[in-house]
Amino acid sequence: MRHLGTGIGWRPEIADAVEAMPGIDWVEAVAENVCPGHLPDSLVRLRERGVTVVPHGVSLGLGGADRPDEGRLRALAERAEALGSPLVTEHIAFVRAGGPLTATQPLEAGHLLPVPRTRDALDVLCENVRIAQAALPVPLAVENIAALISWPCEEMTEGQFLYELVERTGVRLLIDVANLHTNHVNRGEDPAKALDELPVEAIAYVHVAGGFERDGVWHDSHAHPVPDAVLAVLADLASRVSPPGVLLERDENFPAPAELERELTAIRETLTTAGAPAAATGAESTTADPAPASPDARQRTGLAQAALLSALVAGTPAPEGFDHARLRVQSHALAAKRADVVAKVAPELPGILGGDYRAAFVEYARSRPMTGGYRHDALTFAEHLLLAGRPEEAQARRELSDWWLERSGPAPLSLRPAARLRRATRRVLLGR
């Protein structure tokens, strides 16, 4: 596996700081935020300096019951080629469920959700990984995710699940030590045991990130400093094998560049102190295709994922065996993340609603799944408020109505019946 060195997650908000940082060997960019025909100038300059850029996908959903979408795979391949990347990465997660496979409503999570560690789910994941490998021009590495919830009746530990995935597909691993810590707090899983069981020789690189604990739940925020507990997991991993690359992730609440540089220094010192015996060489890709997942395995996995996602984003009853309290925490976290993303793509909404925006959006999102992307979500949220006669303050309501009408057309069908009803009611009250 190619040696990457020490890197940082490239984000537009810190692009200038990243360019100026000493000792940055490589960066990782969210694949969905990069347009191959219009690469950000900062990434172009970094590449010209010899800094490696790796696209990191978040929407493929390799752990979902459906086969990977050809358009999403093609887009990921285009980004790898445009950036001259030595590999691409994605997550062991599902991000959508439902649809024709299960004859249920298609649902989007807007977030990475854990795959059940069952034989059915592993069969599906292995086939999906092989489909992705065949479609991509460079090697694929997949990342373990953080989870607030656990699936009931799992058949394997995380380490066993990852070991068999690598053995059957030859895929490389992106090990996130912050996610191992998160699963330790939230699910009682020992990071050392996971490291004992997984094939460290398959590691492509490592993620390090911060988070915070609230009411006994660890939130993998990527918006807080890296804690000592995460560095301890990194030290344990690095005592076993020297990873080809280590990367600091930060997605929000960006500190001053000097603080990011201090965190990078702490990561380098942790690796040096651990003193691993040898570098990871990477897994050899297998030549024989594993048996494809059976239609029944896909359907069983799909039904289970659709039931869970419906409980999280549509307010349906929780599937049997899940911790209801943790499901409520996860549901709130999904709604809060939607609120944050919608606020970024439609900043006028929090501007109009002020301090009421977040609570109003979370209330709306808890039983209304996202169906058409975040911009459509913003319009649907505004329509929901207007139909309910909100906001109560007349000026804010007029501003919201103007904003919505400007983006939805002069007379959207969904409001016409309500408008007619209001006009009819007004005529009755006036005796006309």
For each residue, the residues with C-beta under 8 A, 3 or more apart:
1: 172 203 204 244 280 281 282
2: 86 87 244
3: 244 245 279
4: 7 25 26 52 54 205 244 245 247
5: 25 26 245
6: 23 24 25 26 245 246 247 264 267 268
7: 4 24 25 26 27 28 52 205 245 246 247 248
8: 18 21 24 27 28 247 248 250 260 264
9: 27 28 29 56 247 248 249 250 251
10: 14 15 18 27 28 29 42 43 46 53
11: 14 15 30 250 251 254
12: 15 33 40 42
13: 254
14: 10 11 17 18 250 254 257 260
15: 10 11 12 18 19 40 42
16: 19 20 42
17: 14 20 21 257 260
18: 8 10 14 15 21 24 27 42 46
19: 15 16 42 45 46
20: 16 17 257
21: 8 17 18 24 257 260 261 264
22: 261
23: 6 264 268
24: 6 7 8 18 21 27 51
25: 4 5 6 7 51 52 245
26: 4 5 6 7 51 52 53 54 245 247
27: 7 8 9 10 18 24 43 46 51 52 53 54 247
28: 7 8 9 10 53 54 55 56 89 247 249
29: 9 10 33 34 43 53 54 55 56 83
30: 11 33 34 55 56 57 58
31: 34 55 56 57 58 75 76 79 88
32: 57 58 59 75
33: 12 29 30
34: 29 30 31 39 40 43 55 79 82 83
35: 38 39
36: 39 78 79 81 82
37: 82
38: 35
39: 34 35 36 43 44 82 83
40: 12 15 34 43 44
41: 44 45
42: 10 12 15 16 18 19 45 46
43: 10 27 29 34 39 40 46 47 53 83
44: 39 40 41 47 48
45: 19 41 42 48 49
46: 10 18 19 27 42 43 49 51 53
47: 43 44 50 51 53 83 84
48: 44 45
49: 45 46
50: 47
51: 24 25 26 27 46 47
52: 4 7 25 26 27 85 86
53: 10 26 27 28 29 43 46 47 83 84 85
54: 4 26 27 28 29 83 85 86 87 88 89 205
55: 28 29 30 31 34 76 79 80 83 85 88 89
56: 9 28 29 30 31 88 89 90
57: 30 31 32 60 72 76 88 89 90 91
58: 30 31 32 90 91 95 112
59: 32 72 95
60: 57 68 69 72 73 76 90 91 95 132
61: 64 66 68 93 94 95 96
62: 68 90 91 92 93 125 128 129 132 142
63: 91 92 93 94 114 115 121 124 125 128
64: 61 94 95 96 97 124 128 302 305
65: 94 97 101 102 124 298 299 301 302 305
66: 61 69 96 99 101 298 302
67: 127 128 131
68: 60 61 62 72 73 128 131 132 135
69: 60 66 72 73
70: 73 74 135
71: 74 75
72: 57 59 60 68 69 75 76
73: 60 68 69 70 76 77 131 132 135 136
74: 70 71 77 78 135
75: 31 32 71 72 78 79
76: 31 55 57 60 72 73 79 80 88 90 136
77: 73 74 80 81 88 135 136 137
78: 36 74 75 81 82
79: 31 34 36 55 75 76 82 83 85 88
80: 55 76 77 83 85 87 88 136 137 138
81: 36 77 78 84 137
82: 34 36 37 39 78 79
83: 29 34 39 43 47 53 54 55 79 80
84: 47 53 81
85: 52 53 54 55 79 80 88 138
86: 2 52 54 138 139
87: 2 54 80 138 139 140 141 172 204
88: 31 54 55 56 57 76 77 79 80 85 136 138 139 140 141
89: 28 54 55 56 57 140 141 142 143 174 204
90: 56 57 58 60 62 76 132 140 141 142 143
91: 57 58 60 62 63 112 142 143 145
92: 62 63 115 125 142 143 144 145 162 165
93: 61 62 63 112 113 114 115 145
94: 61 63 64 65 97 109 113 115 305 309
95: 58 59 60 61 64 108 109 110 111 112 113
96: 61 64 66 99 106 107 108 109 309
97: 64 65 94 102 104 106 107 109 302 305 306 308 309 310
98: 102 104 105 106 107 302 306 309 310
99: 66 96 102 104 106
100: 103
101: 65 66 298 299 302
102: 65 97 98 99 299 302 303 306
103: 100
104: 97 98 99 107 303 306 310
105: 98 310 314 369
106: 96 97 98 99 371
107: 96 97 98 104 306 309 310 313 314 369
108: 95 96 313 369 370 371
109: 94 95 96 97 112 113 309 312 313 334
110: 95 313 334 337 338 341 370 374
111: 95 333 334 337
112: 58 91 93 95 109 145
113: 93 94 95 109 147 305 308 309 312
114: 63 93 145 147 149 150 151
115: 63 92 93 94 121 125
116: 120 121 151 154 301 304
117: 121 122 151 154 155 156 157 158 160 161
118: 121 122 151 153 154 155 156 301
119: 122 123 155 297
120: 116 123 124 293 297 300 301
121: 63 115 116 117 118 124 125 301
122: 117 118 119 125 126 156 161 164 165
123: 119 120 126 127 291 293 294 297
124: 63 64 65 120 121 127 128 293 297 298 301
125: 62 63 92 115 121 122 128 129 165
126: 122 123 129 130 165 168 169 290 293
127: 67 123 124 130 131 290 292 293
128: 62 63 64 67 68 124 125 131 132
129: 62 125 126 132 133 140 142 165 169 171
130: 126 127 133 134 169 289 290
131: 67 68 73 127 128 134 135
132: 60 62 68 73 90 128 129 135 136 140
133: 129 130 136 139 140 169 170 171 285
134: 130 131
135: 68 70 73 74 77 131 132
136: 73 76 77 80 88 132 133 139 140
137: 77 80 81
138: 80 85 86 87 88
139: 86 87 88 133 136 172 204 282 285
140: 87 88 89 90 129 132 133 136 171 172
141: 87 88 89 90 171 172 173 174 204 205
142: 62 89 90 91 92 129 165 171 172 173 174
143: 89 90 91 92 173 174 175 176 179 207
144: 92 158 162 173 174 175 176 179 180
145: 91 92 93 112 114 176 179
146: 176 178 179 182 183 186 211 218 220
147: 113 114 150 182 183 186 187
148: 186 217 219 326 329 330 333
149: 114 186 322 323 326 327 330
150: 114 147 154 186 187 323 326
151: 114 116 117 118 154 304 321 322
152: 320 321 322
153: 118 321
154: 116 117 118 150 151
155: 117 118 119
156: 117 118 122 160 161 164
157: 117 160 161 189 193 194 197
158: 117 144 161 162 183 189 194 197 198
159: 162 163 193 194 195 196 197 198
160: 117 156 157 163 164 197
161: 117 122 156 157 158 164 165
162: 92 144 158 159 165 166 173 194 197 198 199
163: 159 160 166 167 197 198 199
164: 122 156 160 161 167 168
165: 92 122 125 126 129 142 161 162 168 169 171
166: 162 163 169 170 171 172 173 198 199 202 283
167: 163 164 199
168: 126 164 165 286 290
169: 126 129 130 133 165 166 286 290
170: 133 166 283 284 285 286
171: 129 133 140 141 142 165 166 202 283
172: 1 87 139 140 141 142 166 202 203 204 282 283
173: 141 142 143 144 162 166 198 199 202 203 204 283
174: 89 141 142 143 144 203 204 205 206 207
175: 143 144 180 198 203 206 207 237 243
176: 143 144 145 146 179 180 206 207 208 209
177: 180 181 191 206 207 208 230 233 234 237
178: 146 181 182 207 208 209 210 211 220 226 230 233 249
179: 143 144 145 146 176 182 183 207 220
180: 144 175 176 177 183 184 189 191 194 195 233
181: 177 178 184 185 191 211 218 227 229 230 233
182: 146 147 178 179 185 186 211 218 220
183: 146 147 158 179 180 186 187 189 191 194
184: 180 181 187 188 189 190 191
185: 181 182 213 216 217 218
186: 146 147 148 149 150 182 183 217 218 326
187: 147 150 183 184
188: 184
189: 157 158 180 183 184 193 194
190: 184 193 194
191: 177 180 181 183 184 194 195 233 236
192: 195 196 236
193: 157 159 189 190 196 197
194: 157 158 159 162 180 183 189 190 191 197 198
195: 159 180 191 192 198 200 233 236 237 240
196: 159 192 193
197: 157 158 159 160 162 163 193 194
198: 158 159 162 163 166 173 175 194 195 202
199: 162 163 166 167 173 202 283
200: 195 203 237 240 241 280
201: 241 280 281 282 283
202: 166 171 172 173 198 199 280 282 283
203: 1 172 173 174 175 200 206 241 243 244 280 282
204: 1 87 89 139 141 172 173 174 244 245 282
205: 4 7 54 141 174 243 244 245 246 247
206: 174 175 176 177 203 234 237 243 245 246 247
207: 143 174 175 176 177 178 179 247 249
208: 176 177 178 226 230 231 234 246 247 248 249 267
209: 176 178 220 222 226 230 248 249 250
210: 178 221 222 223 224 225 226 227 230 250
211: 146 178 181 182 218 219 220 221 222 224 227
212: 218 219 221 224
213: 185 216 217 218 219
214: 217 219
215:
216: 185 213
217: 148 185 186 213 214 326 329
218: 146 181 182 185 186 211 212 213
219: 148 211 212 213 214 333
220: 146 178 179 182 209 211
221: 210 211 212 224 252 253
222: 209 210 211 249 250 251 252
223: 210 250 251 252 253
224: 210 211 212 221 227 253
225: 210 255 259 263
226: 178 208 209 210 230 231 248 263 266 267
227: 181 210 211 224 230 231
228: 231 232
229: 181 232 233
230: 177 178 181 208 209 210 226 227 233 234
231: 208 226 227 228 234 235 266 267 270
232: 228 229 235 236
233: 177 178 180 181 191 195 229 230 236 237
234: 177 206 208 230 231 237 238 246 267 270 271 274
235: 231 232 238 239 270 273 274
236: 191 192 195 232 233 239 240 274
237: 175 177 195 200 206 233 234 240 241 243 274
238: 234 235 241 242 243 270 271 274 275 276
239: 235 236 274 275 276
240: 195 200 236 237 276
241: 200 201 203 237 238 276 277 278 279 280
242: 238 271 276 277 278 279 280
243: 175 203 205 206 237 238 246 271 276 279 280
244: 1 2 3 4 203 204 205 279 280 282
245: 3 4 5 6 7 25 26 204 205 206
246: 6 7 205 206 208 234 243 267 271
247: 4 6 7 8 9 26 27 28 205 206 207 208
248: 7 8 9 208 209 226 260 263 264 267
249: 9 28 178 207 208 209 222
250: 8 9 11 14 209 210 222 223 253 254 255 260
251: 9 11 222 223
252: 221 222 223 340
253: 221 223 224 250
254: 11 13 14 250 260
255: 225 250 259 260
256: 259 260
257: 14 17 20 21 260 261
258: 261 262
259: 225 255 256 262 263
260: 8 14 17 21 248 250 254 255 256 257 263 264
261: 21 22 257 258 264 265
262: 258 259 265 266
263: 225 226 248 259 260 266 267
264: 6 8 21 23 248 260 261 267 268
265: 261 262 268 269
266: 226 231 262 263 269 270
267: 6 208 226 231 234 246 248 263 264 270 271
268: 6 23 264 265 271 272
269: 265 266 272 273
270: 231 234 235 238 266 267 273 274
271: 234 238 242 243 246 267 268 274 276
272: 268 269 275
273: 235 269 270
274: 234 235 236 237 238 239 270 271
275: 238 239 272
276: 238 239 240 241 242 243 271 279
277: 241 242
278: 241 242
279: 3 241 242 243 244 276
280: 1 200 201 202 203 241 242 243 244
281: 1 201
282: 1 139 172 201 202 203 204 244
283: 166 170 171 172 173 199 201 202
284: 170
285: 133 139 170
286: 168 169 170 290
287:
288:
289: 130 292
290: 126 127 130 168 169 286
291: 123
292: 127 289
293: 120 123 124 126 127 297 298
294: 123 297 298
295: 298 299
296: 299 300
297: 119 120 123 124 293 294 300 301
298: 65 66 101 124 293 294 295 301 302
299: 65 101 102 295 296 302 303
300: 120 296 297 303 304
301: 65 116 118 120 121 124 297 298 304 305
302: 64 65 66 97 98 101 102 298 299 305 306
303: 102 104 299 300 306 307
304: 116 151 300 301 307 308 319
305: 64 65 94 97 113 301 302 308 309
306: 97 98 102 104 107 302 303 309 310
307: 303 304 310 311 316 319
308: 97 113 304 305 311 312 319 322
309: 94 96 97 98 107 109 113 305 306 312 313 314
310: 97 98 104 105 107 306 307 313 314 316 369
311: 307 308 314 315 316 317 318 319 322 327 331
312: 109 113 308 309 327 330 331 334
313: 107 108 109 110 309 310 331 334 335 365 366 369 370
314: 105 107 309 310 311 367 368 369
315: 311 366 367
316: 307 310 311
317: 311
318: 311 322 324 327
319: 304 307 308 311 322
320: 152
321: 151 152 153
322: 149 151 152 308 311 318 319 326 327
323: 149 150 326 327
324: 318 327 328
325: 328 329
326: 148 149 150 186 217 322 323 329 330
327: 149 311 312 318 322 323 324 330 331
328: 324 325 331 332
329: 148 217 325 326 332 333
330: 148 149 312 326 327 333 334
331: 311 312 313 327 328 334 335 366
332: 328 329 335 336 362 366
333: 111 148 219 329 330 336 337
334: 109 110 111 312 313 330 331 337 338 365
335: 313 331 332 338 339 361 362 365 366
336: 332 333 339 340 358 362
337: 110 111 333 334 340 341
338: 110 334 335 341 342 361 365 370 374 377
339: 335 336 342 343 357 358 361 362 365
340: 252 336 337 343 344
341: 110 337 338 344 345 374
342: 338 339 345 346 349 361 374 377 378 381
343: 339 340 346 347 349 350 357 358
344: 340 341 347
345: 341 342 374 375 378
346: 342 343 349 374 375 378
347: 343 344 350 351
348: 351 352 403
349: 342 343 346 352 353 357 361 378 381 382 400 403
350: 343 347 353 354 357 358
351: 347 348 354
352: 348 349 357 391 396 399 400 403
353: 349 350 356 357 360 391 396 400
354: 350 351 357 396
355: 358
356: 353 359 360 391
357: 339 343 349 350 352 353 354 360 361
358: 336 339 343 350 355 361 362
359: 356 362 363
360: 353 356 357 363 364 385 390
361: 335 338 339 342 349 357 358 364 365 381
362: 332 335 336 339 358 359 365 366
363: 359 360 366
364: 360 361 368 381 384 385
365: 313 334 335 338 339 361 362 368 370 381
366: 313 315 331 332 335 362 363
367: 314 315
368: 314 364 365 380 384
369: 105 107 108 310 313 314
370: 108 110 313 338 365 373 374 376 377
371: 106 108 376 380
372: 376 377 380
373: 370 376 377
374: 110 338 341 342 345 346 370 377 378
375: 345 346 378 379
376: 370 371 372 373 379 380
377: 338 342 370 372 373 374 380 381
378: 342 345 346 349 374 375 381 382
379: 375 376 382 383 404 407 408
380: 368 371 372 376 377 383 384
381: 342 349 361 364 365 377 378 384 385
382: 349 378 379 385 386 400 403 404
383: 379 380 386 387 404 408 412 414 415
384: 364 368 380 381 387 388
385: 360 364 381 382 388 390 391 400
386: 382 383 389 390 397 400 401 404 415
387: 383 384 415 418
388: 384 385
389: 386 392 397
390: 360 385 386 397
391: 352 353 356 385 396 397 400
392: 389 397
393: 396 397
394: 397 398
395: 398 399
396: 352 353 354 391 393 399 400
397: 386 389 390 391 392 393 394 400 401
398: 394 395 401 402
399: 352 395 396 402 403
400: 349 352 353 382 385 386 391 396 397 403 404
401: 386 397 398 404 405
402: 398 399 405 406
403: 348 349 352 382 399 400 406 407
404: 379 382 383 386 400 401 407 408
405: 401 402 408 409 410
406: 402 403
407: 379 403 404
408: 379 383 404 405 412
409: 405 412
410: 405
411: 415 416
412: 383 408 409 415 416
413: 416
414: 383 418
415: 383 386 387 411 412 418 419
416: 411 412 413 419 420
417: 420 421
418: 387 414 415 421 422
419: 415 416 422 423
420: 416 417 423 424
421: 417 418 424 425
422: 418 419 425 426
423: 419 420 426 427
424: 420 421 427 428
425: 421 422 428 429
426: 422 423 429 430
427: 423 424 430 432
428: 424 425 431 432
429: 425 426
430: 426 427
431: 428
432: 427 428
